[in-house]
C-alpha cells in the first residue's frame, strides 16, 4: 500500500512538470533569444553562467535543506500524515512551484536583482525597504534553525561530522578542477561523486567525539559546533561562488539524489505497511491547531519564501538560458516535494505507540533510511549514517547560501560598497543566529527547548509570509506588464491569510517573550507591507483598466 501511494505521488509530480510547468512558461513568454544576466553582467564572482546540471544542483540543494524533511515529519507526528501529504502535493504544484519559477524569471528579466529591488520599481520605496527588512529577518531565522539542527546532528553522530568536513574539502578540489584546470564537468563528476559516498564510510571509521570539543570549558559540544558552523558560513559567504558554493551544492545534490533513490527503492521493494495513523488530532498540545499551523510547519516541500531569495539572489545570476528556468525553478520545487513525501513515509511505516510521537525528526528520518538500505542488502548502521550525512549536507548548503543572501540584502539595504562591506554585512547577518545558539530558549510553559524547535514556528511563519509577500510583488510586476495574474492571486491570498492567522496565534501563545516579540514585529511589518502593496496594486489596476 505504501509503495502504491508513493508511485501515485511521483506520477502526479511528473505530470505537473510537463503540464503546469509549460503553462507557466507560456505565461512568461520564455525565450532563449533573451540573454541572461550571467552573460550580460558577467563578473567572475557572483554572475557566472553555470551548466544546467550544476545550477540545478546548487538551486535544489540550497532550497531543500532540512525543511522538506523536518517539517513534514514534525507535522505528521503531531497530526497524522494525511493532511501534510495533501498540502505537499497541492502546495508544491500550484503554490510553491509557481512562486519559485515566477521569482526566478522575474529576477532574470530584471538584471538578476532581488525580489525587494523589483518591489522598489513595481510598488514603492517604502515597500522595498519593508520587504528588504522582512527578507533579512527570514534569512536570520533560517540560519538560527539550521545551525542548531546541524550542530545537534554532529553531536549525535561524530562520524557524520567527519564526513561533512571531508566533503567540503572534496568540493574545493572539484571547483579547482572544473574552473581552474578546465576539467569537463562529466569527467570531474566521475572522479569526485564516488569520493562523496566514500566519505560516508570513512566518517564512521574516524568519528569526531563530542569530548574532543571540550577545549572550551563550560560550553556544550552543540554550542562549539554552532560557532564552528557560523565561522564556516562567514568564510563561504565572502568567497567567489565557483570556489565553494557551486561545486559543493553540485556534489551535495548527488547525496540528495541518492536519498531519493534509496527511498524510492526501499519503498517499492520493502513491502512496508502504513502503520502510523493518517489522522490523529485537530489540535496538538505542543504544535497547536491543525489549521493554520500545518501551513507554517510544512514550509519547504510545499511552499517556501526562502526559495525566492535563492532564485533571485544566486540562481538568477547563474542561469545560462531562460529555458532552463522550468527545470531549475519549477522542477526543483517538485523534486523537493518528492523528498518531503519520502520523509513522510519514514513516519507512515512507524508503529504507533507510546513515545513514538516525541522522537526527534532527524532520528526518524535516519531510522527510515536505515530500514530502506536494509532492503537493498546493506548494513542498517550505514543507512542511518547516510541519512544523517545527507541531512547535514543539505543543511550546510542552505546555511552558506542563506548567509550569502543575507549579506547581499544587508549591503543593498544600507548601500554598503567597498571590499570590507561583504565582511561587515556577513557578520551582521550571523550575529543573531550566534545569540540563539548560545542562549537557553523556553516554550510558553517555561520548558527548555532546543533552539531549532523554539524558533521553528517563527521561522515557518516568516518563511511562508515571505512567500505570500513575494507573490504579491510578482503579481504587481506581472500586472504592470499587462498580463493575467490569476495564477498568482489565489496562491498569494492563501499564503498571506494562513500565515497572518498563524502569527496571531503565536503572539497569543508566547506573548511578551523572545518568540512573542519577534512574532509581533513580523506581524506589524507584514501588515504595513500588505497595506502599501494593496494601495499600489489598486492604483495599477485602475491605470491598466483605463
Buried (B, 14 or more C-beta within 10 A) or exposed (E): EBBEBBEEBBEBBEEBBEEBBEEBBEBBEBEEEEEBBBEEEEEEEBBBBBBBBBBBBBBBBBBBBBBBBBBBBBBBBBBBBBBBBEBBBBBBBBBBBBBBBBBBBBBBBBBBBBBBBBBBBBBBEBBBBBBBBBBBBBBBBBBBBBBBBBBBBBBBBBBBBBBBBBBBEBBBBBBBBBBEEEBEBEEBBEEBBEBBBEBBEEBBEEBBEBEEBEEEEEBBBBBBBBBBBBEBBBEBBBBBBBBBBBBBBBBBBBBBBBBBEBBBBBBBEBEBEBBBBEEBEEEBEBBBBBBBBBBBBBBBBBBBBBBBBBBBBBBBBBBBBBEBBBBBBBBBBBBBBBBBBBBBBBBBBBEEEEEBBEBBBBBBBBBBBBBBBBBEEBEBEBBBBBBBBBBBBBBBBBBBBBBBBBBBBBBBBEEBEEEEBBEBBBBBBBEBBBEBBEEEBBBBEEEEBBBBBBBBBBBBBBBBBBBBBBBBBBBBBBBBBEEEBEBBBBBBBBBBEBBBBBBBBBBEBBEEBBBBEBBBBBBEBBEBBBEBBEBBBEEBBEEEEE
